[in-house]
Amino acid sequence: MINNKKFELLETILEFINDNYFSPTTTELTNILDIETEEKTSELLKELENLGLIEKKHSKSRNLALTYKGRKLLSNNMR
């Protein structure tokens, strides 16, 4: 299972994509979630990627996508 901060980040990515039809940048996520630094946000994103919950296309700036596993986790744990 993932901690609350990572779950909140995953939820925020999905909500942003649903609202805007493109993924958020690290800067946008940092601001939305009031995370201390972009480096911390990047660390959290890397952890989500390592868990197989998101995918990053490293050649693009708006490069985040939830995986099937990430979407399933959110749907099973809706608050």
Residue pairs with C-beta under 8 A, 6 or more apart in sequence:
2 10
2 48
2 51
2 53
2 73
5 44
6 44
6 47
6 48
7 73
7 77
8 33
9 29
9 33
9 41
9 44
9 45
9 48
10 48
10 53
10 54
10 66
10 70
10 73
10 74
11 74
11 79
12 24
12 29
12 32
12 33
13 23
13 24
13 29
13 54
13 64
13 66
14 66
14 70
14 71
14 74
16 23
16 24
16 28
16 29
16 32
17 23
17 24
17 64
17 65
17 66
22 62
23 62
23 63
23 64
23 65
24 32
24 62
24 64
25 61
25 62
26 38
26 41
26 42
26 45
27 38
29 35
29 41
29 45
30 37
30 38
30 40
30 41
33 41
35 41
35 44
45 54
45 56
45 64
48 54
48 70
49 55
49 56
51 69
52 67
52 69
52 70
53 66
53 67
53 69
53 70
53 73
54 64
54 65
54 66
54 67
54 70
55 64
55 65
55 66
55 67
56 63
56 64
56 65
57 63
57 65
66 74
